[in-house]
């Protein structure tokens, strides 16, 4: 048995699951799929992990067992498209209830026949991986299943405290004051959210929370035109995606996810866990052309990336706040747990009270001979009313929108 602690193992909020759907260019073979999942579990400790709890410190951790904890559903029937109603219906079914991570693993997988290939649905809990880590794991599964390429073991080394974050990323002065005040107030409350309370709240929330999904594809020719226009405006495709959502949703602020693997010394290649952050991009501009707006957004994004105190703000909050406050943030904002501190942090720091944000998570662009198509189903955080998950595979961009 192995225990792995991290500052990310909080109860936080419902709907923090997300999916990757991919079509692999190899005929459906149930036995080979099972063998592939076993090989992946042998290489990645978190695919054998359950949630553990240490009462003395009110801390959650990864409890690595000696067996796979992947829930595998072999459908063994034909579908005609990766985004078919059956696949999307299965995703909604698997995310309709809060996972009991003390009994269930952090990855659920389903597989169907699709023409001469196999369609996979992977549903990840956010404690297993962030979007980029999930994509890397999906590519590893595709290589193992299609080519027999054996997965490479990847030991986990997680963010445990603020000491694991880069120099210069310390919380700004006003944020430190708010965090210290919240920690002192929480100590006076002398309460914490139990797993049982959170689990019941999360299931009640999910039962009432209706999230719809829509999938849109942008083919290679159109995408090439977008890339060229972005280049002409000194912007990136990601800037354009943010601008497009700003205009379509009539908002001046978009939350953008950001991968930090290349910036964190704790990360080891191939490891799972969560190495991402998010920050807001705000532009008060009257441009109606998405490419002109993208040019302004590009400057804002660059400044965020160059300022560690802003780039690592969310992670520093996770590392600096008492873990019990983070557990209470969402449930307190929505009336499931009486805590002034939890309500303050949940509304002021994370936006759970209003729940009216918009966000984009772009997993980037890959070329993969084993994968004929794939798309990313983004998490539907209760702080966000509409989010778009973007993935470009072999020249085709697919945008999956989750909306309330």
WOBEL-V194076 format. One record per pair of residues at least 24 apart in sequence whose C-alpha atoms are under 7 Angstrom apart, sorted by the first residue. I is the first residue (numbers start at 0). GAP is how many residues later the second one is. If there is no record, write none. Layout:
I/GAP, I/GAP
This chain:
0/63, 0/64, 1/61, 1/62, 2/58, 2/59, 2/60, 2/61, 3/57, 3/58, 3/59, 4/56, 4/57, 4/155, 5/55, 5/152, 5/153, 5/154, 6/152, 6/153, 6/154, 6/311, 6/312, 8/51, 8/52, 8/118, 9/50, 9/313, 9/316, 9/317, 10/316, 11/314, 11/315, 11/317, 11/318, 12/317, 13/84, 13/188, 14/364, 14/365, 14/366, 15/109, 15/110, 15/363, 15/364, 15/365, 16/78, 16/106, 16/107, 16/108, 16/109, 16/362, 17/105, 17/106, 17/107, 17/359, 17/360, 17/361, 18/102, 18/103, 18/104, 18/105, 18/357, 18/358, 18/359, 19/101, 19/102, 19/103, 19/355, 19/356, 19/357, 20/61, 20/99, 20/100, 20/101, 20/353, 20/354, 20/355, 21/60, 21/97, 21/98, 21/99, 21/349, 21/351, 21/352, 21/353, 22/59, 22/94, 22/95, 22/96, 22/97, 22/348, 22/349, 22/350, 22/351, 23/93, 23/94, 23/95, 23/118, 23/346, 23/347, 23/348, 24/92, 24/93, 24/121, 24/345, 24/346, 24/347, 25/90, 25/91, 25/92, 25/120, 26/89, 26/90, 26/91, 27/85, 27/89, 27/90, 29/44, 31/113, 32/112, 35/105, 35/108, 35/109, 37/30, 38/112, 39/111, 40/27, 42/108, 42/109, 42/110, 42/111, 43/109, 43/110, 45/82, 48/56, 49/51, 49/52, 49/53, 49/54, 49/55, 50/50, 50/51, 51/50, 68/35, 68/36, 69/35, 69/37, 69/38, 70/34, 70/36, 70/37, 70/38, 71/36, 71/37, 71/38, 72/36, 72/37, 72/38, 73/36, 73/37, 73/38, 74/35, 74/36, 74/37, 75/36, 75/37, 76/35, 76/36, 77/34, 77/35, 77/36, 78/33, 78/34, 78/35, 79/34, 81/37, 95/110, 95/111, 96/106, 96/109, 97/101, 97/104, 97/105, 126/146, 126/147, 127/144, 127/145, 128/143, 128/144, 128/145, 129/143, 129/144, 129/145, 129/146, 130/232, 131/127, 131/231, 132/139, 141/228, 141/229, 142/227, 145/224, 153/115, 153/116, 153/117, 154/116, 155/115, 155/116, 156/109, 156/110, 156/111, 157/108, 157/115, 158/107, 160/158, 161/154, 161/157, 163/102, 164/99, 167/140, 167/141, 168/139, 168/140, 168/143, 169/139, 169/146, 170/138, 170/142, 170/145, 171/137, 178/142, 181/159, 182/138, 182/139, 184/156, 185/139, 185/155, 191/132, 192/131, 192/134, 192/135, 200/135, 209/194, 210/191, 210/192, 210/193, 211/190, 211/191, 211/192, 212/187, 212/188, 212/189, 212/190, 213/186, 213/187, 213/188, 214/183, 214/184, 214/185, 214/186, 215/182, 215/183, 215/184, 216/179, 216/180, 216/181, 216/182, 217/178, 217/179, 217/180, 218/176, 218/177, 218/178, 219/175, 219/176, 229/61, 232/58, 232/59, 232/62, 233/61, 234/59, 234/60, 234/63, 238/55, 238/58, 238/59, 239/50, 239/51, 239/54, 241/118, 242/47, 242/50, 242/51, 243/46, 246/41, 251/30, 251/31, 251/32, 252/27, 252/28, 252/29, 252/30, 253/26, 253/27, 253/28, 253/104, 253/105, 254/24, 254/25, 254/26, 254/103, 254/104, 254/105, 255/24, 255/103, 255/104, 255/105, 256/103, 256/104, 276/37, 276/38, 278/32, 349/33, 350/32, 351/30, 351/31, 353/29, 354/27, 354/28, 354/29, 354/30, 355/27, 355/28, 355/29, 356/26, 356/27, 356/28, 356/29, 357/26, 357/27, 357/28, 357/29, 358/27, 358/28, 358/29, 359/27, 359/28, 359/29, 360/27, 360/28, 360/29, 361/27, 361/28, 361/29, 362/27, 362/28, 363/27, 363/28, 364/26, 364/27, 364/28, 365/26, 365/27, 365/28, 366/26, 366/27, 367/26, 375/24, 377/24
